[in-house]
Amino acid sequence: MSNTNIDYRDLANQIKQWAIELGFAAVGISDIDLTEHEGPFLKWLENGYHGSMNYMAAHGLKRARPAELVPGTLRVISVRMDYLPPDASFAKALASSSTAYVSRYALGRDYHKVMRNRLKQLGEKIKLQVDTLGYRPFVDSAPVMERQLAEKAGLGWRGKNSLVLSREAGSWFFLGELFVDIPLPVDEANKSNHCGKCTACLTLCPTGAIIEPYVVDARRCISYLTIELDGAIPVEFREKIGNRIYGCDDCQLVCPWNRYGQITKEADFLPRDSIKDKPLTELFMWDESTFLKHTEGSAIRRIGHERWLRNLSVGLGNAPYNEAIIDVLNTRLESASEMLKEHLLWALEKQRSKGNEQKRKTARLIRIIEKGLPRDA
Ligand code: SF4
């Protein structure tokens, strides 16, 4: 259809209908003016809160200027896809410190692939109506201010933990964007923030990464430390990481709005049995080919086998004392890189000192018994 004959209001309604049919839980359209977010973003970079994520700085303000990223862009269609699995078993997995905790978003198939594919389908449907359409799908893979765009598109507000929250769905969802070069009518931006006086995410973040409302210092964030960071995990955070071997969900778990979290409808996001709530020792024993086999099509694969072992070493050091843990840690010492070796030695030291403490307690108990128990014991 020629662009002059298009009723963009009708088309926008149609797009929303298609998006829902494609499995998105919510959809909204915004313009591309993100000027108000440029200052805070530059300040965040200036403070070094992006850590070693150099790509955050490399693209500069392109992140806040969609038309510089994709010339001709006029609107962004933001979508939400829920990922919470039906049996998330948060408490069970976090309470058992010999079990590996993987952030719930990463238990199933890689969301980048699932969502990009659906967004492409949405783009193609629009193109059938507007044959001159230019579009580009993005899912957390390019310099795009997806949370700010989602807020502008009316999908929710940015919580103090910096995630987008929805009154209907909490924050257990992914966001994706379709950049388009047609003048669709925009939706009303979200103007209300429903965090109120709550500060649960700030006070309960294990590493104090939310340094002030809406500002996360990635260098302290367990998601960054276990996924993005390519190198040694700073010692000061290792104990706080506990058994979280890939990402962290704590700032969402404590959020009262997540009582409205929606269970995913996507079979692709259902947890893989080989990854969910497995003993740390079992995952640690995977060789590289087993790691690649079990993480095929999963977001976890991106961190590679060495970082996987690094994270598991930290988890094993934090686990309760167990001779079997010392044995498995020792099996990797000889072939480990310098970086991994340092984590293995840290974990061995933690295990041994817990073991020694346990032995001291037992010896004390035996001495008491040998001295003789009171007559009425
Ligand atoms: S935990 Fe409280 S402050 Fe943090 S995002 Fe949720 S409602 Fe907002």
Residues whose N, C-alpha, C, O or C-beta is under 5 A from the ligand:
A	BS01	SF4	G159 K160 N161 H194 C195 C198 T199 A200 C201 C251 V254 C255 P256
